Amino acid sequence: MNAPKTPQLCMSKARLRANVIAGACLALLLAAAAARAQAQTFTLLHGFAGAPNDGAIPAAGLVADATGNHYGTTAFGGLTNCGALGEVGCGTLFKLDSSGGETVLHKFAGADGAFPAAGLLMDSAGNLYGTTVNGGSAGFCGNFGCGIVFKLSPSGIFTLLYAFSGGSDGGNPTAGLISDTAGNLYGTTGFGGNFGIGVVFKLDPTNHETVLHTFNGADGAEPSAPLIMDSAGNLYGTTFRGGASDSGTIFKVNSSTGAFTVLHSFTGSTEGGHLGAGLLMDAGGNLYSTTESGGTGGAGTVFKLDPVSDALTVLHSFTGSGDGGNVPLEGIPEAGLIMDAPGNLYGTTFRGGTGSLGIVFKLDSVTSNETVLHNFTGGSDGSGPLAPLLLDAAGNLYGTASSLMTSGLGAVFKLSVQTPQQATQAVINSVNTLFFAGVLNGGQDNSLVTQLQHAITMMNAGKNAGAIGNLQSFISEVNDLLSSGVLLPSQAAPLINAAQTVIARLS
């Protein structure tokens, strides 16, 4: 039996510490860019401070309770007795209230688990369940053990439910858990099993583990992401490696019998490869996810799979530049998707964007049109988002930025997409700022603001065509001011960009 590999997560942090453009041409360039930018409000809910009092490097997404509190994990931070990695800490569980106030619910110490890379599962009673990559003191893995499954009660009582040995039972789980109505927990481990490359497991309410499937390489290897379950009790998941081209697979396993089927084996070429994200299933049974490599742009893909016919459709190939991009990160879950009621997909990329530090994106699952909602800067907003987003009833998105491999210790954020009226008011504010700075005179300011105010009036009356006309007139006036030298390209560009974005949403 092969010894389990050291997960990449536990190693990564240890290695860390003009020309003036003519007005007409500028308008065309900005119109194209506007299709990939949408007005929104980014709010930093919490910036992690690290050990010993706070967590660091959140690699997973969030769960929310009915009162608007959010819960999550950090892979590092907290207690600093995980000496194999210096002072980075063993990881934490945290809670953020609706105003962003943080409570550290648990600091891992090694024997009770270390380095949680997965998000949490919350049951109807408010209990939280999760996994850690290492810790638990069982087996022969480094860093205190081969990982655990745990439970945290609403009153703060921590229970170690199962410690992996790294043998046939699996080891080093990076994926979160799901449950069925009987209270059984299901998950994957990236390593361990009879071939050392992972298992699918079931943990019953008495904490007895059953291995439903052991990966052998041909059917997949190193599953990193959480499972999903259909109404018939079938489990679906992804693997980072293995399959015909060693680029990963999508699989199905019966939760009762363990009957296993490879639904798709990735080639690693134009369709992508290396799946670190879990799956999303729509009402028709189609599966959606992302890859970390491949695609025509070489930086991963967003895809749709019909699991019956094995017909795979690439919805978007990331280029690694302005539209985002992923990089293969072995042993770290990455880039899951969520879907809203109209069928739009939302996700994150670890790299790419204007600063090459990751993005939040929206993708129309029918037209494949991508909109970049946020470009991470590496400042207080963090960088390198790894986790799927959380969408609330009001349409707000919540997520985490890991700051893995860059400065900073990670962040929790909220992204609120502005209404067209709010976005237009923001343009009015920008125009007035140019007036107060002496760039525009009173007549120029008044003319531009009047067009925008008329656009808002049209929107409020439900007359989008009229609003678009006012916005187009505004853009024409801005281009005239650019051509005459009143505005610099750097001053005109944001105004035109924002107006074109509103037009795209009203069209």
N, C-alpha and C positions, 0 to 999 in steps of 0.2 A: 504494500500500500504506500502510495506517495505521501510524504509529509506535506502538510498544508503550507502554502506560500504565505509570506507576510503581506497582508493587504496593502495596496498602494496608499490608502488613506493614512496609514500609520507612518508612512515614510515621507509623504509630500511635505507636511509642515515642518518636519525635521530639516529639510533642505532649504526651508524658506528663510527665513528672516532676512506786384501783381498787377498782375495786370488788371486794369479796369475793364469790365465787360460791358459791351453795349447793352442798352436797356432791353431791346427786343430779345437778344440772346439770353440775357439773364432771366427774363420772364419764363422762357421755355425751360431752362434748367431747373428753375425753382418749381415750376409746375410738376416736373417729373419727380423732384424730391418730395413734394407735398404728399404724393401718394404713399410715402413711407414715413410720414410723421403725423402724429395726431396730438392735438392739444390735450394736456392732462395736468393734474396737480400731483406732484410727488411729495410725500410726507415721510420723513424719517421718524419711525416710531421708537426705535432703540438702536444705539450703537454700542456694541459689546466692548467691555473694558478688559476682559481677560482675567487670568488667575491673580489673586486667590478669591476674589469676591464676585466675579462674574464669569460668564462663559466666553467662548471665542470660537470663531469659524463655524457658523451654522451651515451644515451641508444638506439639510432637509427642510421641507415645507412645514406649514402650520396647520393646526386644527383649531376650531373655534367652538365655544359652548353657546348656549342660547342667550346669554347676557352680553355677548360681544368680547369675552376674554379670548386670547389666543395663547396656544401652548406649542412648545417646540423643544428641540434639542440643539446643543452645540457639541461639535465633535471634540473640542478641546476646552481649556479653561477650567475654572473651579479648583479643586485640590491639586497640589503639585507633587503628589507622591508617585506619579507614573514616571519614575526616574529614567526609564528607557528612552524617553523623549525629552529629557531635560525638564524645563519649567513650564511646558505648554499646558499642563493640566490634563485630567482624565475625562473631562466633559461634564455637561450639566443638563438638567431639565429645567425649563423656565416657563413662566406665565407672564403675559403682558395684559394689563387691563385696557379698557377702551381708550384711555388717555395716554397709553404708552408706558405706564408705570410697571416696572419689572419686579417680579418675585422669583428668586432662584428656589425651585422646589426641591432639587436634589443635586448634590455634587458627588459624582462617582469617585470611588476610592481605589479601584482596581479589583479587589476581591469581589465586589458587588457589580462589576462591570466597568468597562473603560472604552471610550471613544465611540459614542453613538453617532452613526452616520445616517440613521433613518428617522423619519417622522414618527409621530405618535398616532395610536388608535384610541379613540374615546368611546366607551360604551354608554348605554342609556343612564347608568348610575353615576357617570362622571369619572370612572376609573380610567387611567391611562395605561396603555400597554406599548412596549417597544422592545428594541434589540440594541445590543452594543457589539461592536466588531471584536473586541477583546475583553479580557476580564473574566471573572467567574472562577478562577483557580483550577479549572478542570482541564485535563488533557495536556498536551505537550507543546502547545503554541507559545510563542513568546508573548511578552507584555501581559503577564498575569493570567492567561487563559485564552480559550478559543471562542469567547463570546457568550452572551446570555440572552434570555427572554425575561422581561421584568414586568411588574405591575406597580403602579403608584395610585393609592386611593385618594379620594378628595381630601381626606384629613392628613395626607402626607405620609402614610405608612408605605414603605417600600418593601416589595417582596420579590426575591429572585425566584422565578418560576422554573427555569431550566438553564443549566450550564452545559454548553457543547464541549465534547471531548476532542473534536478534530478528527475523529475516526469515522466509522460508518454512519454515525448520527449527524455528520456535518460539522462545519466550523466557520467562524468569522462571518456572521450575517451582517450584510450592509443594508439589507432591505427591511422595510417596515412590515407590519402584520395586517391581515384582514381576519374577520371572524364570520362564523355562520350563526344561525338562530339558536343552535344548541350550545353555543359558547366555545366551540373549538376555534383555535387560532391556527392560521396557515402562514407559511413564509418560505423563504429560501435562504440557503447559505452559499457564499461564493466559493468556499473551499470545503475540504473534508469529503466524506462519502467514500465509496469503495475505490474510486479512481482519483480522489483528491481534488476534484474540480466542481464540487457542489451537489446539493440535494434540494428537493422540495419536501417540506415536512409539515406535519400536523401535530398540534399539541392540544390534548383534550383537557377538560376542566380539572382533572386530577393531576395534571402536569406530566402525563405520560406521552412520550414522543413516538410518532410513527413516521418513518421515512416513506413517502409516497413514490418518490423517484430518485434514483441516483444517476447523475449525468455521466456519460462515458466518452464525451468528445464528439462523436459522430452526431449525437442528438443535441449538442449544446455543451457549453462549459462556462463556469463562472457567472451564474445569475446574480445580478446586482440590485434588481429593482423589485418592488412589491408586486404581488399577484392581484388579479381581479377574478371575480366569480360570477358566472351567469346564473339565471334562474333555475337551471337544472343541476347546479352544484359543480359544474366544470370549472376548473381553474385555468387561467391563461397567464403566460408570462414571457419574459425575454431572457436571452443569455448574451453576455458580452463577447464570448468566443465560441468556438465549436461550429459544428455544421460542416457542410461540404467544402466551404472555402475558409473555415476558421474565422468567419466574420460575424458569427452570431446566428441565433435562431429565434423564432417565435414558436411556442409550444402550448399544448393543451393537455391537462391531466385530470382525470376523474378523481374527485375528492374522496370518494368512498373506496373505489377499487384500485386506484393508482394507474389505470390504463392511460398510456402516454402516446401522444401523437405530435410529430413535428409538423407544424402548419406551414412554415416557410424557413428556408435556409438562405441566408444573405450571401451575396456574391462579393460584397465590398467594393463594387464598382459604381455605376451610375445610380443604383438603387440604395447605396449606402451600406454601412457595416458598423459593427461594434455598438451594440444596444445596451446602454446603461440606464435607460428609462423604462418605466412600466408602460402598460397599455391602457387605452381608453376605448370603451365599446359604446357605439351609438345604438339607437333604438332598432336599427336594422341588422345589428350584429356585426357591423364592420369594425375593424380594429384600427386604431391610430397610435402612432408614436413617433419617436425621433431616433436618428442614428448619430453617432459621434464622429464618423468618418465617411468618406465616399461622397457620392453625388457628383453632378457635373461641375460643381464649384469646389469639391474636395474637402468641404468643411461640415459634412453631415447633411441629413435630409429630414423633412417631415413627410410621412407616408401614410397611406391608407391601404389596408389589406382586407380583402374578402376572404374570410377563413374557410369558406366552403370550396371556392374555386381556386384559391391561392393566387388570385389576381392582385398584384401590388401596383399601386399608383403613387408615384412621387409627386406630392403636392408642392414641395418647395425644396430646392437645393441651395444650401447656404454657400456663400462665396467666401466668408471669413472677413468681409469688409463691412460696408454700411448696413447690410441686411442681417448681420450676425454670423456666428459660426461656432462650431464645437471642436474640441480636440479629444482624442481618446484618453480617458482617465480610468485606468484599470482599477477595479475595486471601489469605485465611488459612483453611487447613483447620480444620474445627470439628465436634466432636460425633459422632464415629463410634461404632458399636456393636460389641459382641462378644456371643456366645451360649454358654451352658453346655450340658452334655449334656441336661438336662431341657427345654431350650428357653427358659430365662429370658434376657432381654436386659439388658445392663449398659451404662451410658454416663454421660456428664457433660453438664452444661449450663454455659454461660459466665456466665449470670446467674441470678437467682432464688434460692430458699432463704430461710432465716430472716434472713440478713444481706444478701440480694440480691447475693451474691458467688459464686454457683455451687454446684452440688451434684454428688454421685455418686448415681446411681439404679439401681434394679433394676426391670424391667418384665416381668410375666408375659405372654408372647406370646399366650396363649390367652384369659385373662380380662382382660387389659389393666390389671391392678392394679399400681399403682406403689408402690414402697417407696423412701424417701429413706435412703440409707446414710450420707451425710455432708454436712453443711452447712459450706462453707468460711467462715472467719471473717475472712480478711485478715491474720491474725497469722502465726505461724510455719508454719501449714499452707498459706499462700498463698491465692490467689483466681483466679477466671477460668480454670477448666480448659478447655482446647481440644481435647485429644487423646483418642483411644480408649484404653481400659484394656487391661491384660494380665492374664490369669487363669492362675494356676499349678495344678498337679495337686492341691494341697491346698485349693483354693478361695480363695486369697488374691488380692486385686486390687492391681495396681500401676499408678501413673499419675503424671502431672505436673500441676502448677498453674502457669499462666503468670504470674500477677500482672500481666498486661498491663492498662494503664490504672488501676492502683492502686499503692499503695506496695509495696515489696518487689521481689525479683528472681526469684521463682519457687522451686518446690520439687519434689522427688520424694517420693512417699508410698507407703505400703503400707496396705491396708485389710483387716483380718481380721475376718470376721463371727464373733461369739461363738456357742458352742453354747448351747442353752437353759439348761443347767446353769450355765455360766459367767455368763450374763446374770442368772440368779437369785441366784447368789453375790454379784454386784455389788450387787444390791438389798439383800441382807443387810448388806453393808458400809455402805451408805447409812443403813440403819436404825440400825446400831450407832453411826454417826457422830452421829446425832441424840440417841442416849442419852448419849454422852460429852459432848455439848454442853449437856446438861441439859434438852433439849426433851422427851424421853420419860423416864418413870420405869422402874424395873427390870421391873415387871410388864408394862407396855405393850411394852417392847422384847422381852421374852421371848416374849410371845404372838405378835407379828408374826414374829419370827425362827423360831419353831417352825413356823408355817404354811409358811414358805419352805423350811425344811429338810425338811419332809415332802414338799413338792413335788419337791425334788431327788431324794429317795429314790424317789418314784414314777417319775420320769423314768428313773432308773438301772435300774429294774425293767421299763421298757417300758410302764408304766401311765399313759399320757398323760391319760386321763380323770380319774384320781385327782389327778394333778398340777394339772390345770386347776381342779378343785374346791378344792384348797388355795390356789391363786392367787386364785380368786374370793373366798374367805373373807378372804384378806389384803387385797384391795381393799375389801371391806366394812368391815373394821376400820379401814383408813386413812380411809375416808369418815366413820366414826363419830368418829374423832379430829379430823377436819377440822370436822365439825358442832359438836363440843363446844368448839372453840377451842384444842385442844391443838396442832394443826398449822395452820400458815398455808397458804393455797393454793399458795404458791411452794415449800413443803416437801412438800406432799402430791402435787402434780402429777408430779414426776419418778418417785415411787414407783409411782403408778397407771399412768403411761405405760409404764414398764419392764415391769410385770407384765402389762399388756394386750398388749405386744409379744410376750412369751414365750407367752401364750395363743394369739395368732394363729399363731405358728410351730408350736405343738403341735396345733392344730385340723385 
